[in-house]
Amino acid sequence: MARSSSGFVAGLTAAAVAAVAFLAYQASASVPADLAEPSRTPGAVAPSASVSSGAKKPAKNPLAVPAASGKGERVVYALGDRRVWLVDGKNRAVRTFAVTPSPVNPAPGAYAVTSRSNSVRGSDGVQIEHVVRFASVEGVTIGFSAAVDGSTPAPDPSRKTGGIRMNRADGDAMWTFASIGAKVVVVP
């Protein structure tokens, strides 16, 4: 009989160990992540987890031609980015540069270069060159230009002017690229 009771006790022990192991597994599987982490030394930073919604999207290239600017050869002017792209017929930017916008802005949309002037005095009194005009807003002519002295100061917000200023090298590039009838696309 001793033999049979020791087998019985061994069976009970095995069953108890299995039950404890099962309950331990269930408990560990339901512990919140922040409580399940091993203890760390003071000042150590815990790794963070995030939910992924699939493949990571590459970071936006701030110099890339805006996607909503159309196709083909064009000048793209992004109001919010204060940037211009000169885009070739294969939709590649051949040049991009920052500009200083005027107090009067054209609405987003497609325009065409209507006139050009090699050298004139701007509506702000500054001597400018390579003026490429493409829009008019409430009687104010909007166009790209470069100050002869190379400056690109912020415009006086109290004056209604339409000159979008760039440095002289960028003005030279604009002058060469955007002849009468060239497409200009303004994006937000």
Secondary structure, DSSP 8 states (H G I E B T S, - for coil): -HHHHHHHHHHHHHHHHHHHHHHHHHHHHTS-HHHHS----TT----------SS------TTS--GGG-SSSEEEEETTTTEEEEE-TTS-EEEEEE-B--SS---SEEEE--EEEEEEE-TTS-EEEEEEEEEEETTEEEEEEEETT-------TTS---EEEE-HHHHHHHHHH--TT-EEEEE-
